[in-house]
Amino acid sequence: MDRSLLKTITSSEIPSLLEKASLFGGRIAQPTPVTNIISTIKSIDIENGLITIKLSEEITLENERPVSINLNYRSVNFQLDSKQYCLEGTTLTGPVPTVAKGLVIRDTERYVLPFNSQTMSSIHRIEKRGGTLSLDVTMVDVSARGMGILIKNAEEEMLLKNDHIWIRTINNVKLEEPIFAKVVYTINRKYKDGTLEIKAGISLEKQIPEELFRDLQQLCRLVLTA
């Protein structure tokens, strides 16, 4: 992801931002000279100035090194110093950070789609890098002029920032005219078994057809302004 898209978040905004981010998970990471220790975040709780992070598995951290917290919502990230956090089993606790970065707030509402809805879209990449690319992707959120998509079992460089694509179907409905779009950012997530997922933010050249957009709004579980 282009780090220039990330902006410093004001300290007063961070607690409420973490509350929102708790719905979408993320991961913690601790780079060391020999490896990069990573674990998926299962849940996040904020209370009395403390953040409690439940991990999906037990890991061993090097106590003298900081940890990075990377959240899916707005790509929020921050660090906890080695003296700030405590790890017991699968629970990591520390103070709510005063410094964090994340994507800027959008000026339109974004509708988050349930993961289990399997709302799909078909895209065609215009760039001929490695040959043509046409595939079905999972929609994770949508706005009038944008989409968040997830490519499972992806390959490296399958989709990159500034790629141009045609959107051919949305929610399994074939569009009368494909919508031209541009990839604004991508986030790659590689898992222990070697599989790769790519999450991408897409900017659409024109709005999604009104009736289809209303159908997507009905599916949403959460409305965000970022």
N, C-alpha and C positions, 0 to 999 in steps of 0.2 A: 504494500500500500504506500502511496505517496505521503510521506510524513508531513509535507507542507500543508496538507489539508487539515491537520490537527492543530487546534488552537488551545491556548491556556484557558482553563475554566476558573471562574472566580471562586474563591474559597467558600463564599456564602451559598453558592449554587451546588457545591459538591454533595452535601448530604441528601438533598432531594433527588439529585441526579443518580446517586447510587441506589436509592429506593426504586427508581424506575428501572435501572440496569439490572436489578436483582431478578427481574422476570425473564431475562434473556441469557443468563449464564456467561461463561467465558472460561479463562484458564489462568493459572499462575505459572510462572517460570522463574528458574534460577540458573543462569548461565554459570558454569564453572570451567576451569582450564581443560577438563577432559570430557565434559558432556553438558547437555542442557536439560535440566530437570524440569519436566512439565507435568501438570495434572489439570484435569477438567474440573471446573467449579460446578458443584451440584446445587448449592443455594447460598444466598447472602442475606444476612440480617444486620440492621443498623439500630443501635440502641445506646443511649447515654454516651454518645461520642465514640463508641467502639464499633468496629466492623467485625462480624463473625462470618467466616467463609468455610462452608462445608465442601470438602473435596470428594471426588468419586472414588478415590483409592488412597491408601496410605503411601506416603513417600518419605524419603529421608532427605532433609535439607542440611546444608552446611551453615551452621549457626552464625558464622562470622560474615556471611554474605547477605546482601539485600535480596528481596524477591520482587518481581514485577507482576502486577495484576493487570490483565488485559481482558476487558469486558466487551461483549458483542454489541451492546447498545451504544450507539454513537462512537464505537471504537475507543471508548474511554480507557485510559491507562494511567497507572501511577505506580510508585515504588514504596515499599516499606523497608526502612533501614533495619539492619540486623538486630539492633537493640529495641526495635519497636514491636516486632511480632513474636508470637509464641505458637508453636505447632504441637498439638497433642492428638495423636491418632490421625483422624481425617479432619480435624478442626483447627483452623488457623485464625487467630485473633490479633487485633492491633487497633491503633487509633484511626478514626476517620481521617483521611489525608487532607492536607491543606493545599497541596499542589497536585493538579491532574491536567491531562490534556484529552481532547476529544473532538469529534467532528462538530462543526457549527450547526446551530439550530436552523431547520428549514423554515421557509415562510409559508408553507402549506401543510395541511394535516396529512399525516401518514397513517394508513390503516394496516394494522398488524394482523396477518392471517394465521389461523391455528395451524400448528405444525402438522397435526393429524388430518387436516383437510385435504392435503396433497393437491393443492391448487397448482395446476401446471400451466406452462407456457412453452411454445416452441420458438426457437430463435435460429437465425442463420447469420453466421459471421461473414462479413464482406472480405476482410483481410485473408489472403491466400496462404498465410503462414502455416506450413505443415499440411497444406491442402485445405479444401473447404471444410467448414464445420456447420452442421445442422444437428440440433439435439433438443430434447425436452428438458426443461429445468423446473425446479420447484420455486414457486413464488412465496416469499416470506413477508413482504409488505408491499403496499401500493399507494401511490398518490395520483392525482389527476395527470401529472406529467412525469411520473417516475415509477420505478419498480426496484425492489430488492429481490435478487434471485439467488438460488443455491444450486450449484452443480455438484452432484455426488459422484464418487469414483472418477474424479477428474484426472487430467494429465497436466503436467507443468506447462505454463504458457498457453493453455487452452483458451483462456480469455485474459486480456490485459487491459490496463487503463488506456483510454483513448481508442480502443477498438470500436468499430462501427458495426451495428447489427440490424437486421430486420426482425421485428416481432410479427410472427405469422398467426399465432393463436394465443388467446388469453383465457384461462379457466376452461380450457378445452373447447372454446368457441373460435371457429375460424373467422378472422377479420376480413371484411369486404376488401379492404386495402391494407397491406402490411404497414406497420408503423416503423419509421426509421428511428434509430436510437444510438446513443453513444455511451460507452462504459466510463463512468466517472471515477470509480475506484474498485479495487479487488482486494480481498483478504483471503490468503491461503491458510488452510488448517490441515496439518499432516498428523495422522494418528499413529499409534505405536505399531499397528499392523501394516503400516506403509501406505494406507489409503489416503487420498487427498480430497478435500472439499474446497471449493472456491465459492465464496460469497461475493457478489458484485452489486454495485449500485448503478442503475441505468437511468439516463436522462432521455425522455421521449421527445421527439420533434413536435408531436401534436398530442392532444389529449386523448385518453382512452374513450371510446364511444360511451355516451352518457348512460344508456341502459345497462351496458356491461359493467360500467363502473359502479352503478347502484347495486348490482348483484354482488360485486366484490365487497362493497361496504356492509352488506347484510351478513357476510361471512366473518367479518372481522371480530376479534375479541378485545381489541384495545385500539384507542385512537391517540396518536402522539403528535406533538408539534416539532419533533426532531427525529 
